Amino acid sequence: MITLVRSELYRMATIRSSWVSLALFGAVAAASGIIDDTWWALFAGIGAFGISVLTITQHYQHRTAALLYLSRPQRFQVLLAQVLTTIVVAEALAALTGLPALTRWGGHSYFETLAVVPIMATFGAGLAATVRRSAWLISGFGIWFVIVEGIATQFQWPLPMTAYLGAAHGDAFDIEIFLIWAIASLAVAAVALRRDLTGD
């Protein structure tokens, strides 16, 4: 497991596009923290989701998933290592970009968000291992967030982003709901991992 996490971190560190994306998104998230801590919490969650999705789907996009699974036949163990990797990177990004929000708005929202970012990374990783296409997943998630959670339900139903935002502000019930969403995404991914790789 440690070897897998180390290799995933090394892969992320050596891909230039990963660093550029993290730097640009980190700047936007940090700037949003100056405006409002809720905006920073939202961007921290989106960042965690994006990191997990891109980390896992790149293996399918670059056709390295087959080689990875040949060397490590336990596919769920590979997924868990990727989840741990995305949690580490997403937590580090959130901690750094949240410093402006911490100094301007205080620590309550900052620490609550840091506690829920790993759940978001896990949720995104489960979806990514199921869908396997980053463009489909990110665009679909954006449409879901705006139309379903924002317009249709007015952020009143216990859906993923609504639960995340509530959990980022310390709502214990929303934390439980979001944990259920994350566990469900991993459960679906555990089944989806058995699919053949030829179509990806």
N, C-alpha and C positions, 0 to 999 in steps of 0.2 A: 504493500500500500504506500509506504513512504517513497519507494522508488518511483512509483507511478506519479505521485504528487510532485516529486522533484522534477521528473521529466516533463510534466505538463507546465510547471512554472518556468522551466528552461525554454520550452517551446514558445510560451507567451512572451518571454523576455527577449527572444531573438527575432521575433517577427516585428518589423518596423511599423507596419500598419496598426498593430495592437497598441504600441506606445503612442502613436499619433492620435489614435481614437481616444485612448484614456486621457491624454493631455488635454485635448479639445473638450471632451465631455466634462473633465474635472474642472476646467476653467468656467464652463457654463454653470455647473452645479455650485461652485464656490461663489460666483456672482449672484446666483439666485438666493443663496443663504444670507446675503446682505439685505436683500429686499424683504424676505419673509422666511421664517424657519419651516413653514409648511411647504413652500416651494422647494427648499433644499431637501426636505424629506422625500418629496415626490421624485426629484432628480436622483437622489441616492438610490431609491428603489428601482427606477428605470435603469440606472447604471448597473446595478446588481443583476437585473434581468438581462440586460444586453451582454454583459460579460459572460454570464453563464450560457446564454444562447450561442454566442459566437465561438466560445471555447469548445463547445461540444459539436456544433454543426460543422465547424471547419474540418473535423476529421472525415465527415461524410463528403463535404464539398471537395476536399483535396485528395480523396480516395485513400486516406491513410487508416481508415477505420478497420478495413480488412486485415491489414498488417498488424494493427494494434491487437485485434481480437485473435489473430493467429499466435501471437507471442503471449497473450494473456487470455486464455479461453473463458475465464470467469468474467463474463461481460458486466454483470452487476457490480463486481468489485472494481472494474475499470470505471464505471459510472460513479461509484462512490468516491473514488480518487479524484475524478473530475469535479465532483460536487465540492469536495474539500478545497481543491485548487481555486475554484471560483469564489468560495466563501472567503478565503484568505485575501484574494485580490480585491473583491468587492468591499470587504470590511476595511482594508487599507485605504481604498479610494474614498469611501464614505468618511472615514476618520479625518483624512486630510482636507477634503473639500468642505467638511462641516465646521472647520475652525472659524471661518467668518461668522457663521450662524451661532456658534458657541459664544464667541466674544460679544456679539451684538444682542442676542436674544436669551442668553443663559443656557444652562446645561440640560434642562429637562427634556426638551425635544431631541437634543443631540444624542443623549445616551439611550433614550427610548428607540430612536431610529437605528442606532448601532446594534441594538439588541435584536431588531427585526430584519435587518439587511441579510443576515445568513439564511433566514427563512425564504426571503425573496430569491436569493441565489439558488436555493434548493428547488423552489417552485419552477424557476426558469430552466434549470438543468433537466428536470423531469419532462417538461414540455419539449425541450430541444431534442432529447433522446427519443421522443415519440414522433415528432414531426420531421426532424432531420433536415429541414430547409430553413435557413436563417431568414431569408427574405419573406417567405410565407408567414413564418411565426411572428416576426417583428411587425410586419404590416398588419397582420390579423390581430395582434395584441393591441396595436394602436387604434384600429377600428373598434375593437371590443371596448377599450377604455373610453373612447369618446362617445360612441353611439349607445352601447348597452349600459355601461355603468354611469356615464355622465348624463346623457339625454334621456334615455328610457327610464332608468331607475333613480336618477337624481342622487346617486351615491347613498341610497337608503337601504339597499339589499345587501346581504352578507356575501358579496362577490369578491374576487381576489384583490383588486386594487382598492376597493372600498375598505376591505378588512385590513389591508396593509397600511393605509393612511390612518385608520383608527388605531391600529397597533403602534404606529410610529408616534402617536400622541398618548400612549400609555393605557389604552383601553384593553383590559384583561380579556374581555369576551372576544374582541376582534383578534387578539393574539391567538386565542384558541381556534377561531374560525380559520385564520390564515394558516395555522399549523396543519389543519385538516386538509386545506387546499394543497399544501406542499407535499404532505404524505400521500394524498391521492395522486398527484402528478408523478411521484416516484413509483407508486404501485402500478400505474398504467405503463410507465417507462420500463419497469421490470418485465412486463409481458411483451412490450414492443421490441425490446432488445433481441428477442429470439427471431425477429424477421430477418429474411435474407438481405444481404447487402447489394445484390446485383442491380436492384432497381434504383439505388441511391447514387 
